[in-house]
Amino acid sequence: MDKLQMSFDAMLRSIPTTFHRYMFDRINWNNRLLGLVGPRGVGKTTLMLQYAKEKLNRNTTLFVNADDLYFSAHHLVELADEFVKRGGTHLIIDEIHKYKDWARELKLMYDYHADLKIFFTGSSILDINKGSADLSRRAIVYSMQGLSFREYLNMFHHIEIPVYPLVDIMQHRIELPDKFRPYAYFQSYLEEGYYPFSQEDQFYIRLQQIINKTLEVDIPQYSEMSVSTARKLKQLLTIIARSVPFKPNMSSIAAMLGVSRNNLSDYFLYLEEAGLISQLRDDTGGIRGLGKVDKVYLDNPTLMYCLGQETSETGNIRETFFLNQMRVEQDVITSAVSDFQIASYTFEIGGKNKKQKQLQGIENGFIIKDNIEQGYMNVIPLWQFGFNY
């Protein structure tokens, strides 16, 4: 326990508090059992440490990593028992997915200690409904994505711009700081701005390591895959990176990988939930995530530059950016006549010379143009969709 406290102190001293991710004020911190999940590298650990540092009593709070050597000889339940006896009120467990029986023990801790608040972070592929220790009635779980263009400007360039809902963006209600020139920053954001650690040395190497850990450790551990099956995931991601966006032909891809067509759908879903790809669906399911997959994208433009490198095509990057930024607050589905549909609105993505032809006769149709600074009528600058969260 003492070593865990010392480690927590060291982390608190080094954690910055000048910038908060968009989820910081959205989370209801009064919940007794609270989870924050998301892809590796988007800042979940930092957010939890910031909250502990700024809002909680240090004497009654403990932050631990589920991968700590302490847990090679102790259980989470034991730690919670001892912590509560010492007057602990808030226990934060980082990377809960690295602890084998995490769901069962979280349930026991919740049931045994009514006065203990338990916060945890984990991989976005975690399913709290899975298994006998169903946490869905106990845990409130939030999902966090990478940096928006707005957050990137604030975090790295100290340019503060408020969040704008989609309706304000479409009606040209964006107010910008004096002398702000978006294209002084937008390309850098696309290339490396989605991840908060992008300012560290050898960023793409670090990002590649995160991708490998996700494919080789996180997904196989969760889905109980064999090593050979995990290799299939890497092959599949390579195929996607070279082809996106594309309409998936499951039969041909299954033949290329030497796997069954039924298993392939699961592989796509694992990659999506792990934050490596996005699947654009139609509206046949009626609610998010249940429609038929129409196109597959890499999750964000930064991943495209890391994995696709010289093969990253400008049009694909534009579409990926729009989908990535819009899906946080809206249900984005495929359009029968254009690129995307959100509710009753249709969006066609292109460069500054994009014409209106695609949207003729379409009510509530918008042209989203790259390489323009100002919008007019139904024409909106692409970069402004990065202010939605």
C-alpha positions as CSV (number, residue, x, y, z in Angstrom):
1,M,0.0,0.0,0.0
2,D,2.8,2.5,0.9
3,K,4.6,1.9,-2.4
4,L,1.3,2.4,-4.3
5,Q,0.8,5.7,-2.5
6,M,4.3,6.8,-3.3
7,S,3.8,6.0,-7.0
8,F,0.5,8.0,-7.0
9,D,2.3,11.0,-5.5
10,A,4.9,10.9,-8.2
11,M,2.2,10.8,-10.9
12,L,0.3,13.7,-9.4
13,R,3.4,15.9,-9.3
14,S,4.0,15.4,-13.0
15,I,0.5,15.7,-14.3
16,P,-0.4,19.0,-16.1
17,T,-3.7,20.8,-15.3
18,T,-3.7,23.6,-17.7
19,F,-5.9,21.8,-20.3
20,H,-8.8,19.5,-19.8
21,R,-10.2,17.1,-22.4
22,Y,-13.8,17.5,-23.5
23,M,-15.0,14.6,-21.3
24,F,-13.8,16.2,-18.0
25,D,-16.9,18.2,-17.4
26,R,-19.3,15.7,-19.0
27,I,-18.7,12.9,-16.6
28,N,-21.0,12.7,-13.6
29,W,-18.4,12.1,-10.9
30,N,-21.0,11.3,-8.3
31,N,-21.4,7.8,-9.6
32,R,-20.2,5.0,-7.3
33,L,-18.8,2.9,-10.1
34,L,-17.6,4.9,-13.1
35,G,-15.6,3.8,-16.1
36,L,-13.8,5.7,-18.8
37,V,-12.9,3.7,-21.9
38,G,-11.4,4.5,-25.2
39,P,-8.5,3.7,-27.6
40,R,-4.9,3.6,-26.3
41,G,-3.2,7.0,-26.2
42,V,-6.2,9.4,-26.1
43,G,-5.6,10.7,-22.6
44,K,-7.8,8.6,-20.2
45,T,-5.1,8.2,-17.6
46,T,-4.3,11.9,-17.6
47,L,-7.9,12.9,-17.2
48,M,-8.4,10.7,-14.2
49,L,-5.2,12.0,-12.6
50,Q,-6.3,15.6,-13.3
51,Y,-9.6,15.0,-11.5
52,A,-7.8,13.4,-8.5
53,K,-5.4,16.3,-8.3
54,E,-7.9,19.1,-8.6
55,K,-11.1,17.7,-7.1
56,L,-10.4,15.0,-4.6
57,N,-8.9,14.8,-1.1
58,R,-5.4,13.3,-1.5
59,N,-5.6,11.7,1.9
60,T,-8.6,9.6,1.0
61,T,-7.8,8.9,-2.7
62,L,-5.6,6.2,-4.3
63,F,-4.7,5.7,-8.0
64,V,-3.3,2.4,-9.1
65,N,-2.4,0.7,-12.4
66,A,-4.0,-2.7,-12.8
67,D,-0.7,-3.9,-14.3
68,D,1.3,-3.0,-11.1
69,L,3.5,-5.8,-9.7
70,Y,1.5,-5.4,-6.5
71,F,-1.3,-7.4,-8.1
72,S,0.9,-10.4,-8.8
73,A,0.4,-11.2,-5.1
74,H,-2.8,-9.3,-4.2
75,H,-6.3,-9.0,-5.4
76,L,-8.2,-5.8,-6.1
77,V,-10.8,-6.8,-3.5
78,E,-8.0,-7.1,-0.9
79,L,-6.7,-3.6,-1.9
80,A,-10.2,-2.1,-1.6
81,D,-10.7,-3.7,1.8
82,E,-7.5,-2.4,3.2
83,F,-8.0,1.0,1.6
84,V,-11.5,1.5,3.1
85,K,-10.2,0.4,6.6
86,R,-7.7,3.3,6.3
87,G,-10.5,5.8,5.5
88,G,-10.3,5.7,1.7
89,T,-13.2,7.1,-0.3
90,H,-12.0,7.1,-3.9
91,L,-10.1,4.3,-5.6
92,I,-9.0,4.9,-9.2
93,I,-7.9,1.8,-11.2
94,D,-6.0,2.5,-14.5
95,E,-6.1,0.0,-17.4
96,I,-8.5,-2.3,-15.7
97,H,-8.5,-4.6,-18.8
98,K,-5.0,-5.8,-17.7
99,Y,-6.4,-7.4,-14.6
100,K,-7.7,-10.9,-15.3
101,D,-10.9,-11.0,-13.2
102,W,-11.7,-7.3,-13.3
103,A,-15.4,-7.5,-13.8
104,R,-16.1,-10.0,-11.0
105,E,-13.9,-8.2,-8.5
106,L,-15.3,-4.8,-9.4
107,K,-18.8,-6.2,-8.7
108,L,-17.7,-7.5,-5.3
109,M,-16.0,-4.2,-4.4
110,Y,-19.2,-2.3,-5.4
111,D,-21.4,-4.6,-3.3
112,Y,-19.1,-4.8,-0.3
113,H,-18.2,-1.1,0.1
114,A,-21.2,1.2,-0.3
115,D,-19.2,4.3,0.7
116,L,-16.3,3.7,-1.7
117,K,-16.3,5.4,-5.1
118,I,-14.5,3.3,-7.8
119,F,-13.3,4.9,-11.0
120,F,-11.6,2.9,-13.7
121,T,-10.1,3.3,-17.2
122,G,-9.9,0.6,-19.8
123,S,-9.6,-0.4,-23.4
124,S,-12.6,0.6,-25.6
125,I,-13.1,-3.1,-26.5
126,L,-14.3,-3.9,-22.9
127,D,-17.8,-5.2,-22.6
128,I,-19.3,-4.6,-19.2
129,N,-22.3,-6.8,-20.2
130,K,-20.1,-9.8,-20.9
131,G,-19.8,-12.8,-18.6
132,S,-21.5,-13.7,-15.3
133,A,-20.3,-10.6,-13.5
134,D,-22.6,-8.3,-15.4
135,L,-21.7,-4.7,-14.4
136,S,-24.3,-2.9,-16.6
137,R,-26.7,-2.3,-13.7
138,R,-23.8,-0.9,-11.5
139,A,-21.3,0.9,-13.7
140,I,-21.7,4.0,-15.7
141,V,-19.2,3.9,-18.6
142,Y,-18.1,6.8,-20.7
143,S,-16.3,6.6,-24.0
144,M,-13.6,9.1,-25.0
145,Q,-12.1,9.8,-28.4
146,G,-8.9,11.6,-29.5
147,L,-8.4,15.3,-29.8
148,S,-10.8,17.4,-31.9
149,F,-9.3,20.2,-34.0
150,R,-10.6,22.6,-31.4
151,E,-8.9,20.8,-28.6
152,Y,-5.7,20.5,-30.6
153,L,-5.6,24.3,-31.0
154,N,-6.2,24.8,-27.3
155,M,-3.7,22.2,-26.0
156,F,-0.8,22.9,-28.3
157,H,-1.2,26.5,-29.6
158,H,-3.2,28.0,-26.7
159,I,-5.9,29.2,-29.1
160,E,-9.2,28.9,-27.2
161,I,-12.4,28.4,-29.3
162,P,-15.7,27.2,-27.8
163,V,-17.6,24.1,-28.7
164,Y,-20.1,24.7,-31.5
165,P,-23.1,22.4,-32.1
166,L,-23.7,21.2,-35.6
167,V,-26.6,23.6,-36.2
168,D,-24.3,26.6,-35.5
169,I,-21.7,25.3,-37.9
170,M,-24.2,24.8,-40.6
171,Q,-25.6,28.3,-40.1
172,H,-22.2,30.0,-40.1
173,R,-22.3,31.1,-36.5
174,I,-18.7,30.4,-35.8
175,E,-16.8,33.3,-34.0
176,L,-13.0,33.1,-34.3
177,P,-10.1,34.9,-32.6
178,D,-8.7,37.9,-34.4
179,K,-6.2,37.1,-37.2
180,F,-6.9,33.3,-36.8
181,R,-5.8,31.5,-40.0
182,P,-7.0,27.9,-39.8
183,Y,-4.7,26.5,-42.5
184,A,-1.6,27.5,-40.4
185,Y,-2.6,24.6,-38.2
186,F,-5.1,22.3,-39.9
187,Q,-2.6,20.2,-41.9
188,S,-0.5,19.6,-38.8
189,Y,-3.6,18.5,-36.9
190,L,-4.5,16.0,-39.7
191,E,-1.0,14.5,-39.7
192,E,-0.4,14.1,-36.0
193,G,-2.9,16.1,-33.9
194,Y,-5.4,13.5,-33.0
195,Y,-3.3,12.0,-30.1
196,P,-2.4,14.1,-27.0
197,F,1.2,12.7,-27.0
198,S,1.9,13.9,-30.6
199,Q,4.5,16.4,-29.4
200,E,6.7,13.7,-28.0
201,D,9.8,12.6,-30.0
202,Q,9.4,10.0,-32.7
203,F,5.6,10.3,-32.6
204,Y,4.9,7.9,-35.5
205,I,7.1,5.2,-33.9
206,R,5.2,5.6,-30.6
207,L,1.9,5.4,-32.4
208,Q,2.9,2.3,-34.3
209,Q,3.8,0.7,-31.0
210,I,0.3,1.5,-29.7
211,I,-1.2,0.0,-32.8
212,N,0.9,-3.2,-32.3
213,K,-0.1,-3.5,-28.7
214,T,-3.8,-3.1,-29.5
215,L,-3.5,-5.8,-32.2
216,E,-1.2,-8.2,-30.3
217,V,-2.4,-7.8,-26.7
218,D,-5.6,-5.9,-26.2
219,I,-7.9,-7.5,-28.8
220,P,-6.5,-11.1,-28.5
221,Q,-6.7,-10.9,-24.7
222,Y,-10.3,-9.8,-24.8
223,S,-11.5,-12.1,-27.5
224,E,-9.2,-15.1,-26.4
225,M,-7.6,-15.3,-29.8
226,S,-4.6,-17.4,-30.7
227,V,-1.3,-15.9,-31.8
228,S,-2.0,-16.9,-35.4
229,T,-5.4,-15.2,-35.4
230,A,-3.9,-12.0,-34.0
231,R,-1.6,-12.0,-37.0
232,K,-4.7,-12.1,-39.2
233,L,-5.8,-8.9,-37.5
234,K,-2.5,-7.2,-38.5
235,Q,-3.0,-8.4,-42.1
236,L,-6.5,-7.1,-42.2
237,L,-5.5,-3.7,-40.9
238,T,-2.8,-3.5,-43.6
239,I,-5.4,-4.3,-46.3
240,I,-7.7,-1.6,-44.9
241,A,-4.9,1.0,-44.6
242,R,-4.1,0.5,-48.3
243,S,-7.7,0.6,-49.5
244,V,-9.7,3.1,-47.4
245,P,-12.4,4.1,-47.7
246,F,-13.7,1.0,-49.4
247,K,-16.9,-1.1,-49.6
248,P,-15.9,-4.3,-47.9
249,N,-16.2,-7.5,-49.9
250,M,-16.2,-10.0,-47.1
251,S,-15.9,-13.1,-49.2
252,S,-12.8,-11.9,-51.1
253,I,-11.1,-10.5,-47.9
254,A,-11.8,-13.7,-46.1
255,A,-10.2,-15.7,-48.9
256,M,-7.1,-13.4,-48.8
257,L,-6.7,-13.9,-45.1
258,G,-7.7,-17.6,-45.0
259,V,-10.4,-17.1,-42.5
260,S,-14.2,-17.8,-42.5
261,R,-16.5,-15.0,-43.6
262,N,-18.4,-15.1,-40.3
263,N,-15.2,-14.6,-38.2
264,L,-14.2,-11.6,-40.5
265,S,-17.2,-9.6,-39.3
266,D,-16.0,-10.0,-35.7
267,Y,-12.5,-8.9,-36.7
268,F,-13.8,-5.7,-38.2
269,L,-15.9,-5.0,-35.1
270,Y,-12.9,-5.6,-32.8
271,L,-10.8,-3.2,-34.9
272,E,-13.6,-0.6,-34.8
273,E,-14.1,-0.9,-31.0
274,A,-10.4,-0.6,-30.5
275,G,-10.3,2.7,-32.2
276,L,-8.4,1.6,-35.4
277,I,-11.2,1.8,-38.0
278,S,-14.6,3.3,-38.5
279,Q,-17.4,1.5,-40.2
280,L,-20.0,3.7,-42.0
281,R,-23.4,2.1,-41.9
282,D,-26.8,2.7,-43.4
283,D,-29.9,3.3,-41.4
284,T,-31.5,-0.1,-41.7
285,G,-30.9,-0.8,-38.0
286,G,-32.7,2.3,-36.9
287,I,-30.1,3.2,-34.3
288,R,-26.4,3.7,-34.1
289,G,-24.3,0.7,-35.0
290,L,-27.0,-1.7,-36.2
291,G,-27.1,-0.9,-39.9
292,K,-25.4,-2.7,-42.7
293,V,-21.7,-1.6,-43.2
294,D,-21.4,0.5,-46.4
295,K,-17.8,1.7,-46.2
296,V,-14.8,1.1,-44.0
297,Y,-12.3,3.9,-43.0
298,L,-9.3,4.2,-40.8
299,D,-10.4,5.7,-37.5
300,N,-8.8,9.2,-37.9
301,P,-6.5,11.1,-40.3
302,T,-3.4,10.7,-38.1
303,L,-3.7,7.0,-38.4
304,M,-3.9,7.3,-42.1
305,Y,-0.6,9.2,-42.3
306,C,1.0,6.7,-39.9
307,L,-0.2,3.6,-41.7
308,G,-0.9,4.7,-45.2
309,Q,2.0,7.2,-45.5
310,E,2.5,8.1,-49.2
311,T,-0.7,6.2,-50.2
312,S,-3.0,8.6,-48.2
313,E,-5.2,10.3,-50.7
314,T,-6.5,13.8,-50.0
315,G,-10.1,13.0,-50.6
316,N,-10.0,10.0,-48.3
317,I,-8.4,12.1,-45.6
318,R,-11.1,14.7,-45.9
319,E,-13.9,12.2,-45.5
320,T,-12.1,10.5,-42.6
321,F,-11.8,13.8,-40.8
322,F,-15.5,14.6,-41.2
323,L,-16.7,11.2,-40.0
324,N,-14.2,11.1,-37.1
325,Q,-15.2,14.6,-35.8
326,M,-19.0,14.3,-36.3
327,R,-19.6,10.8,-34.9
328,V,-18.8,12.0,-31.3
329,E,-22.1,14.0,-31.1
330,Q,-24.1,12.7,-34.0
331,D,-25.2,9.5,-35.7
332,V,-23.4,9.6,-39.1
333,I,-24.7,7.2,-41.7
334,T,-24.1,6.6,-45.4
335,S,-26.0,8.8,-48.0
336,A,-27.7,7.2,-51.0
337,V,-26.8,10.3,-53.1
338,S,-23.7,11.7,-51.5
339,D,-21.0,11.1,-48.9
340,F,-22.7,11.3,-45.5
341,Q,-26.0,11.8,-43.9
342,I,-26.8,13.2,-40.4
343,A,-30.5,13.2,-39.5
344,S,-32.2,14.9,-42.5
345,Y,-29.0,16.7,-43.6
346,T,-26.8,15.5,-46.5
347,F,-23.1,16.3,-46.8
348,E,-20.8,16.2,-49.9
349,I,-17.1,16.5,-49.1
350,G,-14.5,17.9,-51.5
351,G,-11.9,20.5,-52.3
352,K,-12.4,24.2,-52.9
353,N,-13.6,23.6,-56.5
354,K,-16.3,21.2,-55.5
355,K,-19.5,21.9,-57.4
356,Q,-23.2,21.7,-56.4
357,K,-24.1,19.1,-59.0
358,Q,-24.2,16.2,-56.6
359,L,-26.8,17.9,-54.4
360,Q,-29.2,19.2,-57.1
361,G,-32.8,18.5,-55.9
362,I,-31.6,17.5,-52.4
363,E,-33.2,19.4,-49.6
364,N,-30.9,20.3,-46.7
365,G,-27.8,19.5,-48.7
366,F,-24.4,21.0,-47.8
367,I,-21.1,21.2,-49.7
368,I,-18.1,20.8,-47.3
369,K,-15.0,22.3,-48.9
370,D,-11.4,22.0,-47.9
371,N,-8.9,24.8,-48.5
372,I,-11.4,27.6,-47.9
373,E,-11.5,29.9,-44.9
374,Q,-15.1,31.3,-45.1
375,G,-18.4,29.6,-45.7
376,Y,-21.5,30.9,-47.5
377,M,-25.1,29.7,-48.1
378,N,-24.8,25.9,-48.1
379,V,-21.0,25.8,-48.4
380,I,-19.1,25.2,-45.2
381,P,-15.3,25.0,-44.6
382,L,-14.2,21.5,-43.7
383,W,-12.1,22.5,-40.7
384,Q,-15.0,24.0,-38.9
385,F,-16.4,20.6,-38.2
386,G,-13.5,20.1,-35.9
387,F,-15.2,22.5,-33.4
388,N,-18.0,20.1,-32.5
389,Y,-16.5,18.8,-29.3
